[in-house]
Amino acid sequence: MLILFSAVSFLGYGSACFWSPYIEREFDRYRLGPQRLLVGGLQLAAALGLLAGLSQPWMGRAASGGLALMMLVAVGVRIRIRDSLLQTIPALVYLALNAYLSLVAY
């Protein structure tokens, strides 16, 4: 269930990186505008890796580990731009979730 939750979340957010004006503004606010499409593509690939991990566990571990690392960087970005704790909590939750999936779930 947690694997599917993370996969669906990153399929949605990764896709939004390609078409959402809101996400485009957020990446500009993060000072990462030029990396938006790369981040979106990596999130889509990792989400598919989470799903592939259901039959090939090494792929799930790699994908969830990559997402955990990405969310660690996201927490750092949130701290750097002085976002509030409330704004940072989603990245912290996805960091913990994907670290758990990488270490335990597969």
LINRAWO-V239139 format. One record per residue. SS is DSSP state (@ for helix, = for strand, . for the rest). NEAR is the number of other ideal C-beta (glycine too) atoms within 12 Angstrom. D_CENTER is the distance of its C-alpha to the mean C-alpha in Angstrom with 1 decimal. Layout:
# LINRAWO-V239139
ss:near:d_center
SS:NEAR:D_CENTER
SS:NEAR:D_CENTER
This chain:
# LINRAWO-V239139
ss:near:d_center
.:11:17.0
@:25:13.9
@:33:12.7
@:19:13.4
@:22:11.8
@:41:8.3
@:35:9.3
@:20:10.7
@:28:8.1
@:39:5.8
@:26:9.3
@:20:10.2
@:34:7.8
@:33:7.9
@:21:11.6
@:24:12.1
@:30:11.4
@:21:14.6
@:15:16.9
.:17:16.2
@:13:18.5
@:14:16.8
@:25:13.4
@:22:15.8
@:14:17.6
@:27:14.6
@:27:13.7
@:16:17.4
@:19:17.4
.:29:14.9
.:15:17.2
.:26:14.7
@:17:16.3
@:12:17.2
@:21:13.7
@:29:12.3
@:21:13.2
@:18:12.1
@:33:8.5
@:29:8.8
@:20:10.6
@:26:8.5
@:37:5.7
@:29:9.0
@:24:10.5
@:39:8.2
@:37:8.5
@:27:12.2
@:35:12.3
@:42:11.5
@:26:14.4
@:22:16.5
.:31:16.3
.:23:18.4
.:13:21.2
.:16:20.3
@:20:18.8
@:16:18.3
@:26:15.8
@:33:13.8
@:28:14.1
@:24:13.1
@:38:10.0
@:41:8.9
@:28:10.3
@:32:8.4
@:44:4.9
@:33:7.2
@:22:8.6
@:35:5.9
@:37:5.6
@:23:9.4
@:22:9.8
@:35:8.4
@:27:10.9
@:19:13.4
@:24:13.2
@:28:13.7
@:18:16.6
@:15:18.0
.:20:18.3
.:13:19.7
.:21:17.6
.:11:19.0
@:13:17.8
@:11:17.3
@:19:14.9
@:24:13.0
@:17:13.0
@:21:9.9
@:32:7.8
@:23:10.5
@:22:10.4
@:35:6.8
@:29:8.0
@:23:11.2
@:29:10.3
@:42:8.6
@:26:11.4
@:23:13.8
@:40:12.9
@:34:13.3
@:15:16.5
@:18:18.1
@:26:17.1
.:27:17.8
